[in-house]
C-alpha cells in the first residue's frame, strides 16, 4: 500500500450507480460497491468510503474524509466550509442540473410563494427552504420530510422537492410554482487536505479524468475516407466549430478524416457524409475527451 492515501467519499443512493459508472469511464474500477460501504478501487493511493450525499459535506469539512462527491444543494443545506474543487455535470437521470422546486397540488389556488404566508412547507431541504422564504420576507413553517414528499403535498400547504424531469411531480398531479435552488454534483475537499501537495495534485487529476469522461458521454468519434476531389464538400458538412484531423492514405487520391462530434448530430451527419462521397465511415464511442 502507498504511504500517501487520499480518503475519498462517494455517494450512496440515487447517485451511486452513475458515480461508479463515471469512475469506470475515467479509468478507475470500483468493486464491491453494492455489498460494502468500504469498496475497493484499483488505485492504491485512494481509500473509498460510501455514504449518503446529505452527510458528505459534514465529514469532509470535519476531516474524516479528504474529499467527497455530493450535490451543491447538500453543501448549502449543511453550511459546511469546504473547498469546491470542481463541478461534475452528471446526475442519476439526465446529466442536467437538478432543481428543488416549490410545488402545490394542481387544484391549489396558490399561484406564487407569497400565497403561502402562514402556511406549512414539507421538505428534506429544510435550511435552504427557510432561507428561500426568509429572503422573500414570507413567514412560513418548514417541516422536515422523511421522503415520499410528493404524498404530503395535500397534507400541508406546499412542498419543496427535488426533480430532474418533473415526471414524478406530474404523476402526482402537482404543479411547480417556483425553483428554490438549482443543484449540480460537486467534488469538494477538506481545507487542510487541499493544502497538502500530494492530495491537491491527486484531486486535480481525478477531476480532470472525471470531467473528461463526462464530456465524452455525449460525443462520438467519426472516421471516414474521402476522395480529395470531394474533400471541400465534406468539410462543409462537418460542424463548423470542429477541426478534423486529415491524414494521407496509401492511395494518393484519398485522404482519411477523423473528427469528434455530438452524438445527437451523428445520425443526420452520417447519411449526409455518405451522399457527399465519404466511404469506410466508422463511428465509435469515447471514454474521455480532454480539451
PECORRA-V788286 format. One record per pair of residues at least 24 apart in sequence whose C-alpha atoms are under 7 Angstrom apart, sorted by sequence separation. I is the first residue (numbers start at 1). J is the second residue. D is the distance in whole Angstrom. If there is no record, write none. Layout:
i,j,d
I,J,D
I,J,D
//
This chain:
i,j,d
114,138,6
228,253,6
123,149,7
227,253,6
228,254,5
122,149,7
227,254,4
228,255,6
226,254,5
227,255,6
225,254,7
226,255,5
225,255,6
226,256,6
225,256,4
224,256,6
225,257,6
224,257,5
122,156,7
223,257,6
224,258,7
121,156,6
223,258,4
120,156,6
121,157,6
122,158,7
123,159,6
222,258,6
223,259,7
120,157,5
121,158,5
122,159,5
123,160,5
222,259,5
8,46,7
12,50,6
119,157,6
120,158,7
121,159,5
122,160,6
123,161,6
221,259,6
222,260,6
6,45,6
7,46,6
8,47,6
9,48,6
10,49,6
11,50,6
12,51,5
13,52,7
221,260,5
234,273,6
5,45,5
6,46,5
7,47,5
8,48,5
9,49,5
10,50,5
11,51,5
12,52,5
220,260,6
221,261,7
4,45,6
5,46,6
6,47,6
7,48,6
8,49,6
9,50,6
10,51,7
11,52,5
12,53,7
116,157,7
219,260,7
220,261,6
2,44,6
5,47,7
9,51,7
11,53,5
219,261,6
220,262,6
234,276,6
1,44,6
2,45,6
219,262,4
220,263,6
233,276,7
218,262,6
219,263,5
218,263,6
230,277,6
77,125,6
105,153,6
132,180,6
104,153,6
105,154,7
77,127,6
77,128,6
226,277,7
76,128,7
226,278,5
225,278,6
226,279,7
104,158,5
224,278,6
225,279,5
103,158,6
104,159,7
224,279,6
225,280,6
9,65,7
102,158,7
103,159,5
224,280,5
225,281,7
8,65,6
102,159,6
103,160,6
224,281,4
7,65,5
8,66,6
9,67,6
10,68,6
11,69,6
102,160,5
223,281,6
224,282,6
7,66,5
8,67,5
9,68,4
10,69,5
11,70,7
101,160,5
102,161,7
223,282,5
6,66,6
7,67,7
8,68,5
9,69,6
100,160,6
101,161,5
222,282,6
223,283,6
100,161,5
101,162,6
222,283,5
100,162,4
221,283,5
222,284,7
99,162,6
100,163,6
220,283,7
221,284,5
98,162,7
99,163,5
220,284,6
221,285,6
98,163,6
99,164,6
112,177,6
220,285,5
221,286,7
98,164,5
111,177,6
220,286,6
106,173,6
219,286,7
105,173,6
106,174,5
105,174,4
106,175,5
104,174,5
105,175,6
216,286,5
103,174,6
104,175,5
216,287,6
103,175,5
104,176,7
216,288,5
18,91,7
103,176,4
215,288,7
216,289,5
18,92,6
102,176,6
103,177,6
213,287,6
215,289,6
101,176,6
102,177,6
213,288,4
15,91,6
102,178,5
212,288,5
213,289,6
15,92,5
101,178,6
102,179,6
212,289,5
14,92,6
101,179,4
102,180,6
212,290,5
100,179,6
101,180,5
99,179,7
100,180,5
100,181,5
99,181,6
100,182,6
99,182,5
98,182,6
99,183,6
97,182,6
98,183,5
97,183,5
98,184,6
97,184,5
91,185,7
89,184,6
90,185,7
89,185,6
88,185,5
87,185,6
88,186,6
87,186,5
88,187,7
86,186,6
87,187,6
86,187,5
84,186,7
85,187,5
84,187,6
85,188,5
84,188,5
85,189,7
83,188,5
84,189,7
82,188,6
83,189,5
82,189,6
83,190,6
82,190,5
83,191,6
82,191,6
73,183,5
72,183,5
71,183,6
72,184,6
71,184,6
72,185,6
71,185,4
72,186,6
70,185,6
71,186,6
69,185,7
70,186,6
69,186,6
70,187,7
69,187,5
68,187,6
69,188,6
68,188,5
67,188,5
68,189,6
86,207,7
67,189,4
66,189,6
67,190,6
88,211,6
66,190,5
90,214,7
89,214,7
63,190,6
66,193,6
60,189,6
61,190,5
60,190,5
26,209,5
26,210,5
23,210,7
26,213,5
22,210,7
25,213,6
22,213,7
6,199,6
26,287,7
25,287,5
26,288,7
//
